[in-house]
Amino acid sequence: MGAVMKIKPFRLSLLGLSLLIPAALGAVVLFLLLYAGQAISFNGFGFLGGVNWNLGNLYSDPVMTRGVQVPSGADYGILVFVVGTLLSSGIAILMAVPLSVGAAIFLAEAVPGTIRPVLSMLVELVAVVPSVVFGLWGIAVLIPLIGTYLAPSGNGYGLLAASIVLALMITPIIATTLLDALLRVPRENRESAFALGATHFEVVTKAMLPMVRTTLVGGIVLALGRAMGETMAVVMVSGGAINILPHSVFSPVSTIASFIVTQLDSAQSDPTNMAVRSLAEIALVLFLITLAVNACAKLLSSGALNVRSRQH
């Protein structure tokens, strides 16, 4: 009984610590719901499908619309920013995954063990470079290249530039996650595949990568979350489009995170505070999108595990 009494406080303390993160997350979501409540009531479902974002006439008297006071002519639609977020993050993932997988396989299989720690450390260092540095590199190097050689309009700011910068930022996340998993693949698995006559390529693709598929999906989800939430680098190279959907990879765009940062100052000039509450509603939408992406990734990884278990 004495041992049980000694263990119980320890278990309770661990339980309390483990609940801190979900409690903090729940508090943030609750705050967003409460603060954006009036905006949700005013905007309705048109908030997601609307293309026009208009703060209205901030110098005239507010008008009563749908039970809340808003500036005359105010209209809040975020489809442009949702599309910009999904496109830039999706293209960045399409660019980053092949680079990351190739880099991880190269470091795990082709690089001698004596210099592998040095090269892997260099890859990890890219992940800690401040986003504003990537943004400055994009302005100084990437934007002129796209504007000179690729963009028909000669303007390098847009979806492609934002996607490339995001891809560079998230590649180390996927690469280091996959590298750690590849290095932990049992040596017996590799040697068994070689003994059966498999080539080195077949060993990597058929014996090693299937074993780390779940880890790869997890790394991609982490990278996608970083891409969707990135702010400063995207602000610097995306072009900051408002009220117009992108029609090509060279079109200027705005993501949800970048739009919140750039519009917060002007939204605070709204005497009814409806613009700021609508920005809080945008943040809530971003949270739901991230939650949906994580749920889909969980289903994909679970499905992959089920397929492998049936095969065995």
Steps between C-alpha positions, in 0.01 A plus 500: 500500500787737579653443159166572335464823693850605392435427134158664486619865534763434234239366261272792574782746427573323170131512412489871578806571286365291211175697507672840478544494122143395411370742762699787349382404152142481619533843665626653174215346301245611760635855488479507120143368508390755758685794349391420143143418600351824365702468178377142451142619547545791259701325227319167489608239247570770243817570692668193350371544146535877466781653296460862608658633820380855568527677834222738396477872572686543827421872519121480491268391775474121540183329381308214656522191279393148601477604859849651532651841435742514208645775278286590202588280203711254700538160337735223607584209269808279536488257206802676346709439811387140547589423139834679535583303814409162351671562165825638640526228765401224256751606235768537767434144619517369143840665465634413844407131528718373210791719611463387861471131418798519266710686755410259779578192288828655384610575856392161629633281220761680290690719747779341707425479869795724585358808327128421535463689833651812346273497194190417701582787735519736202154384390366555851649850510287601202190430710601759762571783255257786578217532251584863432838385363322276251278794412797727437662230286176471307489874434868530407546180296181307429267784400737642233560151356128423471422846364777484239479143376159355590220747572334637182422828677855545623377509862659230711278548803229238527397143567810337351744711703306436822488126431874475430588690817265282704645186340852603604379567854324167548740268317732460804203404720405206278859404419624483861189312616538242222876473547463407867245234407716353221801473729287302746394237245640168627816394321359149461224628271750656263728198498206264442390701198854499358522126561187448290669673207345844532687800363585794723211696349260214570625467856430867567164521324355157590665407828577828677253766391189288573624459857525876553185598312320613816798711606511658154132589518555653843788711371292619206219602735742696718640671192153576366402657830812717486422602143138593569593704805803678354460878494795732441672318215168468315415866557831601343470298176132417438384833360217548752199458270156596634159443341635301205553125461831377351475386138858372461810424707623851423193671646540693826338330799436546869487223756288502813793556735661772289167679452434511875838664559470755221138597573502511879609864518228625265240272661563662836377830357150350473296668779264202522791253533327273248808487273721373783235244595490387139877455508450283808250299300764459226743368764233253606461384139878449476489291815219284357691453173810390691290265712343349187845449341626322811191280511544404133867420559405281796250312285757457222766366736249268667391373160860436403555300818185296438611420144840387623345281772273330245796440268691328779 
